[in-house]
Amino acid sequence: MTPAGKGAPQNTDAGAAGAGRWRIGKVGAQTWRRQPTARQAFYQLLTRAHYRTSPIDLRRLL
């Protein structure tokens, strides 16, 4: 999940939290390695959304 931009598909559901600000898509391992800030933001979101998130989950992402 990344900030929308550059022709990214937009969330058009008016009832969704943050509608139009995010897009959902597949991210490959190379992208995770090249964009550490995106990886960090995603892991922060994951830990806030699910209290059972552990460091092994970050390792699995990579």
DSSP file (Angstrom, degrees, kcal/mol; ACC not computed):
  #  RESIDUE AA STRUCTURE BP1 BP2  ACC     N-H-->O    O-->H-N    N-H-->O    O-->H-N    TCO  KAPPA ALPHA  PHI   PSI    X-CA   Y-CA   Z-CA
    1    1 A M              0   0    0      0, 0.0    23,-0.2     0, 0.0    21,-0.0   0.000 360.0 360.0 360.0 125.6    0.0    0.0    0.0
    2    2 A T  E     -A   23   0A   0     21,-1.3    21,-1.7     3,-0.0     3,-0.1  -0.924 360.0 -79.8-136.2 159.6    1.5    3.3   -1.1
    3    3 A P  E     -A   22   0A   0      0, 0.0    19,-0.2     0, 0.0    18,-0.1  -0.359  57.6-108.7 -58.3 139.3    0.4    6.9   -1.4
    4    4 A A        +     0   0    0     17,-1.6     2,-0.3    16,-0.1     6,-0.1  -0.358  61.4 116.7 -70.9 148.8   -1.5    7.3   -4.7
    5    5 A G    >   +     0   0    0     -3,-0.1     3,-0.8     4,-0.1    -3,-0.0  -0.894  42.3  50.9 167.6 167.5    0.1    9.2   -7.5
    6    6 A K  T 3  S-     0   0    0     -2,-0.3    -1,-0.0     1,-0.3    -2,-0.0   0.895 130.6 -42.1  51.0  51.3    1.4    9.1  -11.1
    7    7 A G  T 3  S+     0   0    0      1,-0.2    -1,-0.3    -3,-0.0     3,-0.1   0.651  93.4 161.1  77.0  15.4   -1.7    7.4  -12.5
    8    8 A A    <   -     0   0    0     -3,-0.8    -1,-0.2     1,-0.1     2,-0.1  -0.397  50.8 -97.6 -68.6 144.4   -2.2    5.0   -9.7
    9    9 A P        -     0   0    0      0, 0.0     2,-0.3     0, 0.0    15,-0.1  -0.429  45.9-140.3 -61.1 134.6   -5.6    3.4   -9.3
   10   10 A Q        -     0   0    0     -2,-0.1     2,-0.7    13,-0.1    13,-0.1  -0.711  13.0-114.4-102.3 149.0   -7.5    5.4   -6.7
   11   11 A N        -     0   0    0     11,-0.7     9,-0.4    -2,-0.3    11,-0.1  -0.729  33.8-180.0 -77.1 114.3   -9.8    4.2   -4.0
   12   12 A T        +     0   0    0     -2,-0.7     2,-0.8     7,-0.1    -1,-0.1   0.389  39.9 117.8-102.0   3.4  -13.2    5.6   -5.0
   13   13 A D    >   -     0   0    0      1,-0.2     3,-1.7     2,-0.1     6,-0.1  -0.618  52.6-157.5 -72.8 108.7  -15.3    4.3   -2.2
   14   14 A A  T 3  S+     0   0    0     -2,-0.8     5,-0.2     1,-0.3    -1,-0.2   0.730  89.6  55.5 -62.8 -22.6  -16.5    7.4   -0.5
   15   15 A G  T 3  S+     0   0    0      2,-0.1    -1,-0.3     3,-0.1     2,-0.2   0.574  85.1 103.6 -86.8  -9.0  -17.1    5.6    2.8
   16   16 A A  S X  S-     0   0    0     -3,-1.7     3,-1.5     1,-0.1     2,-0.2  -0.485  83.3-104.8 -76.7 142.1  -13.6    4.2    3.0
   17   17 A A  T 3  S+     0   0    0      1,-0.3    -1,-0.1    -2,-0.2    -2,-0.1  -0.474 106.6   6.7 -64.0 128.5  -11.2    5.9    5.5
   18   18 A G  T >  S-     0   0    0     -2,-0.2     3,-2.3     1,-0.2     4,-0.4   0.808  90.8-163.3  69.9  29.8   -8.7    8.0    3.6
   19   19 A A  T <   +     0   0    0     -3,-1.5    -1,-0.2     1,-0.3    -7,-0.1  -0.172  70.0  12.8 -51.1 131.7  -10.6    7.5    0.3
   20   20 A G  T 3  S+     0   0    0     -9,-0.4    -1,-0.3     2,-0.3    -8,-0.1   0.386 106.7  89.9  84.6  -3.3   -8.5    8.5   -2.7
   21   21 A R  S <  S+     0   0    0     -3,-2.3   -17,-1.6   -18,-0.1     2,-0.3   0.617  84.3  41.7-100.5 -13.2   -5.2    8.7   -0.8
   22   22 A W  E     -A    3   0A   0     -4,-0.4   -11,-0.7   -19,-0.2     2,-0.3  -0.906  57.9-157.8-133.9 157.1   -4.0    5.1   -1.1
   23   23 A R  E     -A    2   0A   0    -21,-1.7   -21,-1.3    -2,-0.3     2,-0.5  -0.968  13.8-139.5-131.5 152.7   -3.7    2.4   -3.6
   24   24 A I        +     0   0    0     -2,-0.3     2,-0.3   -23,-0.2    -2,-0.0  -0.941  38.9 137.2-113.3 130.5   -3.3   -1.3   -3.1
   25   25 A G        -     0   0    0     -2,-0.5     2,-0.3     2,-0.0    -2,-0.0  -0.970  53.7 -78.1-161.4 173.2   -1.0   -3.3   -5.3
   26   26 A K        -     0   0    0     -2,-0.3     2,-0.5   -25,-0.0    -2,-0.0  -0.635  38.2-163.7 -83.1 135.3    1.6   -6.0   -5.5
   27   27 A V        -     0   0    0     -2,-0.3     2,-0.1     4,-0.0    -2,-0.0  -0.984  10.3-142.4-123.5 125.7    5.2   -5.0   -4.3
   28   28 A G     >  -     0   0    0     -2,-0.5     4,-1.7     1,-0.1     3,-0.3  -0.322  27.2-105.2 -83.0 167.7    8.1   -7.2   -5.2
   29   29 A A  H  > S+     0   0    0      1,-0.2     4,-1.9     2,-0.2     5,-0.2   0.859 118.7  56.9 -60.3 -38.5   11.2   -8.0   -3.1
   30   30 A Q  H  > S+     0   0    0      1,-0.2     4,-2.1     2,-0.2    -1,-0.2   0.886 105.2  51.7 -62.5 -38.4   13.4   -5.6   -5.1
   31   31 A T  H  > S+     0   0    0     -3,-0.3     4,-1.9     1,-0.2    -1,-0.2   0.909 107.3  52.5 -64.7 -42.1   11.1   -2.7   -4.4
   32   32 A W  H  < S+     0   0    0     -4,-1.7     7,-0.3     1,-0.2    -1,-0.2   0.895 111.5  47.2 -60.1 -39.3   11.1   -3.4   -0.7
   33   33 A R  H  < S+     0   0    0     -4,-1.9    -1,-0.2     1,-0.2    -2,-0.2   0.869 114.4  45.4 -71.4 -36.5   14.9   -3.4   -0.7
   34   34 A R  H  < S+     0   0    0     -4,-2.1    -1,-0.2     1,-0.2    -2,-0.2   0.737 115.2  47.7 -79.0 -23.0   15.2   -0.2   -2.8
   35   35 A Q     X  +     0   0    0     -4,-1.9     4,-2.0    -5,-0.2     3,-0.4  -0.668  58.8 165.7-122.1  76.0   12.6    1.7   -0.7
   36   36 A P  H  > S+     0   0    0      0, 0.0     4,-2.4     0, 0.0    -1,-0.2   0.811  77.7  57.3 -62.8 -29.2   13.3    1.3    3.0
   37   37 A T  H  > S+     0   0    0      2,-0.2     4,-2.4     1,-0.2     5,-0.2   0.886 106.9  48.4 -69.5 -36.3   11.0    4.1    4.0
   38   38 A A  H  > S+     0   0    0     -3,-0.4     4,-2.4     2,-0.2    -1,-0.2   0.909 112.3  49.5 -66.5 -41.3    8.0    2.4    2.2
   39   39 A R  H  X S+     0   0    0     -4,-2.0     4,-2.3    -7,-0.3    -2,-0.2   0.913 111.9  48.3 -61.9 -43.4    9.0   -0.9    4.0
   40   40 A Q  H  X S+     0   0    0     -4,-2.4     4,-2.3     2,-0.2    -2,-0.2   0.916 111.4  49.5 -64.1 -44.0    9.1    0.9    7.3
   41   41 A A  H  X S+     0   0    0     -4,-2.4     4,-2.2     1,-0.2    -2,-0.2   0.900 111.8  49.1 -63.2 -40.9    5.8    2.7    6.8
   42   42 A F  H  X S+     0   0    0     -4,-2.4     4,-2.6     2,-0.2    -1,-0.2   0.922 111.2  48.7 -64.9 -43.7    4.1   -0.6    5.9
   43   43 A Y  H  X S+     0   0    0     -4,-2.3     4,-2.5     2,-0.2    -2,-0.2   0.885 109.9  52.2 -65.5 -37.7    5.5   -2.4    8.9
   44   44 A Q  H  X S+     0   0    0     -4,-2.3     4,-2.1     2,-0.2    -1,-0.2   0.925 110.7  47.9 -62.0 -44.0    4.4    0.4   11.2
   45   45 A L  H  X S+     0   0    0     -4,-2.2     4,-2.1     1,-0.2    -2,-0.2   0.919 111.4  51.1 -61.0 -43.8    0.9    0.1    9.7
   46   46 A L  H  X S+     0   0    0     -4,-2.6     4,-1.6     1,-0.2    -2,-0.2   0.911 110.9  47.1 -61.0 -44.0    1.0   -3.7   10.2
   47   47 A T  H  < S+     0   0    0     -4,-2.5     6,-0.2     1,-0.2    -1,-0.2   0.849 113.4  48.4 -70.1 -33.0    2.0   -3.4   13.8
   48   48 A R  H  < S+     0   0    0     -4,-2.1    -1,-0.2    -5,-0.2    -2,-0.2   0.842 114.6  45.7 -72.9 -32.7   -0.6   -0.8   14.6
   49   49 A A  H  < S+     0   0    0     -4,-2.1     2,-0.4     1,-0.2    -2,-0.2   0.737 121.3  34.1 -82.8 -23.5   -3.4   -2.8   12.9
   50   50 A H    ><  -     0   0    0     -4,-1.6     3,-1.6    -5,-0.2    -1,-0.2  -0.927  63.4-158.4-140.5 111.2   -2.5   -6.2   14.4
   51   51 A Y  T 3  S+     0   0    0     -2,-0.4    -1,-0.1     1,-0.3    -4,-0.1   0.635  89.6  63.1 -66.4 -14.9   -1.1   -6.5   18.0
   52   52 A R  T 3  S+     0   0    0      2,-0.0    -1,-0.3     0, 0.0     2,-0.1   0.299  71.2 127.9 -95.0  10.7    0.4   -9.9   17.3
   53   53 A T    <   -     0   0    0     -3,-1.6    -6,-0.0    -6,-0.2   -10,-0.0  -0.437  37.7-175.0 -66.5 138.5    2.8   -8.7   14.7
   54   54 A S    >>  -     0   0    0     -2,-0.1     3,-1.6     1,-0.0     4,-0.8  -0.836  42.1 -97.5-131.0 168.0    6.4   -9.7   15.4
   55   55 A P  H 3> S+     0   0    0      0, 0.0     4,-1.8     0, 0.0     3,-0.3   0.787 119.0  66.7 -57.4 -27.1    9.9   -9.1   13.9
   56   56 A I  H 3> S+     0   0    0      1,-0.2     4,-2.0     2,-0.2     5,-0.1   0.820  92.9  60.6 -64.5 -28.4    9.6  -12.4   12.1
   57   57 A D  H <> S+     0   0    0     -3,-1.6     4,-1.5     2,-0.2    -1,-0.2   0.891 103.6  49.4 -64.8 -38.9    6.8  -10.8   10.0
   58   58 A L  H  X S+     0   0    0     -4,-0.8     4,-1.3    -3,-0.3    -2,-0.2   0.911 109.2  52.4 -64.5 -41.9    9.2   -8.2    8.7
   59   59 A R  H  < S+     0   0    0     -4,-1.8    -2,-0.2     1,-0.2    -1,-0.2   0.883 106.6  53.3 -61.3 -38.6   11.7  -10.9    7.8
   60   60 A R  H  < S+     0   0    0     -4,-2.0    -1,-0.2     1,-0.2    -2,-0.2   0.835 102.9  58.3 -66.3 -32.4    9.0  -12.7    5.9
   61   61 A L  H  <        0   0    0     -4,-1.5    -1,-0.2     1,-0.3    -2,-0.2   0.869 360.0 360.0 -63.6 -35.7    8.2   -9.6    3.9
   62   62 A L     <        0   0    0     -4,-1.3    -1,-0.3    -3,-0.2    -2,-0.2   0.462 360.0 360.0 -80.9 360.0   11.8   -9.5    2.7
